[in-house]
Amino acid sequence: MKRLLCLVAAVAVLSAFEAAPAAAEGSGAAPAAYSADRLSKEGFVPAAPGQAVEDSVPGGLLMLTAYGVLWTLVGGYLWRLSRRTAATQRDLDALGQRLDDLNARLKQG
């Protein structure tokens, strides 16, 4: 129950952060402090209407490699966890067999 409450709280916080930029964008024109001169001096040049803007994000291969490493680690962890669980189950089965044998000997003797 506590985990569910933490999950709900996390979703609420994240949705609040997503709603804040949307509310700021809805105000209309940019403030006077962000004039075209100031923006161009800072390196921002707005695209002309109808001009195609090409976005490129460097590091695509790096991102895919990182995801591959992450999923490999998760898979390895799950494999190791399953092996340890199987070993624990074998130990418990052996212990149960020993207890059954001990109880049978105690009933005989």
Secondary structure, DSSP 8 states (H G I E B T S, - for coil): -HHHHHHHHHHHHHHHHHHHHHHHHTT-S--TTS-HHHHHHTT-----TT-------S-HHHHHHHHHHHHHHHHHHHHHHHHHHHHHHHHHHHHHHHHHHHHHHHHH-
